[in-house]
Amino acid sequence: MRRFLRHPSDMPVELVLRKQDFMPRQRLNNISLGGVACNSSRGFRRGTAVELRIPLLGEQARYAGVVAWCHKLEDDYLVGIAFTDEDTLFRARMVEQVCQIEHYRRQREREVGHQLQIENVAQEWIAQHAAEFSDAGLT
């Protein structure tokens, strides 16, 4: 099974149904290049066409995908969104990296008690996490 990047829970996402036919299970097994795992207040059936939106990043942060899996958690669901083409996967991964860095910045600022320069935090995150991030979900 391909690995899915875990989207930070403090960066809300929206999963919106797309007007597209349900993708049969046998096709779904063949298309996933990788994807993103995120929390959702509702569950989705495997193969459901969705659009992943990240409102904090504006209207351009929208990525068409397919529900690869959905697991019920205590209070919500963890949903794996698979991207079906390399361009969408690449764009979504770049935005996920921005989300990860922003999450890290917020965490570090809580730890030190003051605001930090985003450039410095980004360099720190890249030094610590870029290798594991680049390995996830690409093969």
Secondary structure as GFF3:
##gff-version 3
##sequence-region A 1 139
A	DSSP	beta_strand	4	6	.	.	.	ID=ss1
A	DSSP	beta_strand	14	17	.	.	.	ID=ss2
A	DSSP	alpha_helix	25	31	.	.	.	ID=ss3
A	DSSP	beta_strand	35	40	.	.	.	ID=ss4
A	DSSP	beta_strand	49	53	.	.	.	ID=ss5
A	DSSP	three_ten_helix	55	57	.	.	.	ID=ss6
A	DSSP	beta_strand	62	72	.	.	.	ID=ss7
A	DSSP	beta_strand	77	82	.	.	.	ID=ss8
A	DSSP	alpha_helix	86	112	.	.	.	ID=ss9
A	DSSP	alpha_helix	118	135	.	.	.	ID=ss10
###
